[in-house]
Amino acid sequence: MSSAKRRIAVAVASLALATGGITVAGTSSASAAPTATPNCTTWFDTNTFGVTCSGGASGKQVRAKAECGNGSYAYGPWKSAVTGGWSYAYCAGKGGLVDGWPQTR
């Protein structure tokens, strides 16, 4: 597995852990609140990195961040980590995609 793919896989796993919800303790498992860990999918090619997440905690957002071959960074628009929507960061004309990862807030 390439360094870029490994970093993407680690970032997606970290995103899932970092945005997990708090489970409320109850007297039975039926009374516990569901966790709000988003389900994220990433995509990339030689110039573009994309991410979409759904099922995250209320108010969480995600966007694509990419490192380009010329040393600059590209950012996609912020999207809801609750309802999904693709965010793409483009490195076309900037030396191509070197690495990419989801960024949350």
Secondary structure, 3 states (H helix, E strand, C coil): CCHHHHHHHHHHHHHHHHCCCCCCCCCCHHHCCCCCCCEEEEEECCCEEEEEEECCCCCCEEEEEEEECCCCEEECCCEECCCECCEEEECCCCCCEEEEEEEEC
